[in-house]
Structure formats: C-alpha cells, structure tokens
Amino acid sequence: MACNQSLRSDIFTRPGPALPPPAHPDLLNAFLWQLLPGAALPADGLFPTKTGPVGSAPETGRALFSALARRSQRFAGLLALPAFRCRPALLNEFLQLFLAMALAHPVFPGYDPAAAARLNRVLQSGSGKPPALAEAFIASGL
C-alpha cells in the first residue's frame, strides 16, 4: 500500500488549494462504494499486491465486504460499522485495498450509462472477445 503510486494525487495531479479540515470528510463521503461483479475475499486475509502480500484481520475485511454486499454505501455509512467506528484511516486503507484488488469501486456522480453502452458496442463490434467492457454504474472498465 505504501507504493500505491497510481493513486498518488501529489504526483499525478496539479496541486490545488489545500482543503479546510471539514472538507476532507465531505470529499470522502461524496460518492458511493460498491462491490464489483464476482468479487471474493481471500479466505486467509492475505491480499496479493504488486509489492507483496498485504495481511489483514479477516474479520475486518469480511465486515466491509458484507456491508457492501448488502448495498452500495457512502464512507459515513461504512464508518458506522463496528469494525471501523472512530477509525476512518483504517476504513480508507481497506477501501483502497479493495479498489486495488478489484473487489470494490467508487461510484462516481454524473456517470453516463449511454456512453458506456456506446463504448461496449464498439468494443464488441470487432473480431474476438474484448478484454474488458465498461460498467456504466461505476464508470470503469471491468
């Protein structure tokens, strides 16, 4: 997780004005998280990453996974889970881990399902099976 450079906003975005402290929770709570189709937790609690296996308490990962399996949720709703209550940094770490392991994904506001449908038609019009299709709800390739 320390080398998660693909998500380093300090490297890959232009610096903007610093957010005031109350804006950070609002930003985290601005979108929903949902499980990706076919998501499954590793039984042993070890997540294979580019930098080696990341271990976790299996019950903590299961708590997040179960909550997201019931429905898409905002950060604040997940923070109310007993495993994460008063531990926003731990929840953020698990959400980043779930994102990196293709278990869950943020649902971005303003997605356009028509754009994803158009992209999928183009991808499927060629010969052979496309390596991925767009999922409109999460505005991402799967």
N, C-alpha and C positions, 0 to 999 in steps of 0.2 A: 504494500500500500504506500510505502514511503516513496516509491519510484513511479507513482501513477502519473506520469508526465502528460498523458493525453488529456488529463483534466486540469492541468496547471493553468489557471487563468492568468497568473502573473507572467507566464511565458507566452501564451498564445493569444492574449487579448491586449488591447491598448489600455493602459491604466486610466481609470475614470476617477471621479471624486470618491473619496472614502465615504462609506455608508455610515450614518449615525448608528450607534448600538441598537436602538429599537428596530431599525430596518432589517437587520440580519434575520431575526425570526420570521418577519413578514416575507422576506425573499424565499426562505426555506419552505414556507407554507404556501407559496404562490401556485404550486402545481401538485397534482396527484401522483402517486406511485402505484403501479400495477404490476402483477406478475406477468411474465412473458409466457406464451404458449409452450407447454412441455417442460416448464421449469421443475427441477427436482433438486432438493438439498442433498449434499453428500452426507451419507449416514454417519461418517466418523467425525464430521465437523471440520475437516480439512479441505480448504478451497485451493485448487491448483492455480497459481498465478504466474506471470512472467518472471517474477523474482523468487519463485519457490512457493511451497505450500504455506498458506496462512491458516493458522488454527483459531478456532473459536469455541466458546462454550456451546455445544449443540443445542441446548435448551433455549439459548438466546436467539440463535438463528431460526429455530423452529417457531418461536413466538412471533417473530416478524413475518416469516413465511405464512404461518396460519392466518395472521391478521390480513395479509394481502390476498390470500386465497379466498377469503370471505368477500372482499370488495376492495376496489381502489381506495386509497386513503391519503390524506394530507399528512405532512410532517407532524402537525399538532396532534392529530388523532393517534398516530403511531407512538408519539411521546407519552401518551396516556397509558400505554401498555405497562404492566408491572415491571417487565424486564428493562424498560427504558425510562421509566418515570424519573424525572430530575437528572437525566443523563443524556442530554441532547448530542454530545460529542460521540457517545457510543452508538446512538441511533444513526447519526450521519456516517460513521465508519461502516456500519452494517449496510446502509443503503448504497454506499459507494462500492462495497464488496459485491452486493447483489447486482449492481449495474455492471461491474467489471466481469462478473461470471455469467452474464446474460440470464439472470434469474428474474430481475425486475427492471423497470424502466420508468422514468418520469413521463407523465402525460403532459405535454406542453399545451398551453392555452392557444387558441386560434388555429388549431390544426385544420387542414382542408382535406376531407376524405376524397373529394373529386380528384385532387392532384395525385394522391396515392393510387387511385384506380387507374388514372391515365398512365402513370409510370408502370404499373403492373401489366397493362395491356401491351405496352411497348416491349417490356422485358419478356413477355410470353409470346410475342409475335415472331421471335427468331427461332432458329432451329435449336433443338435441345432444351434441357431444363435450365431455367435461370438459377444462378447461385443463391439468390435471395429475392424476396418480394417485399414491397413496402407495406407496413401495417399502419393504416390511417390513424387509428386511435392514439398510438404512441408516436406517430410521425417519425418512424425509424425503419430501417431495413432489418429484416429478420433472416 
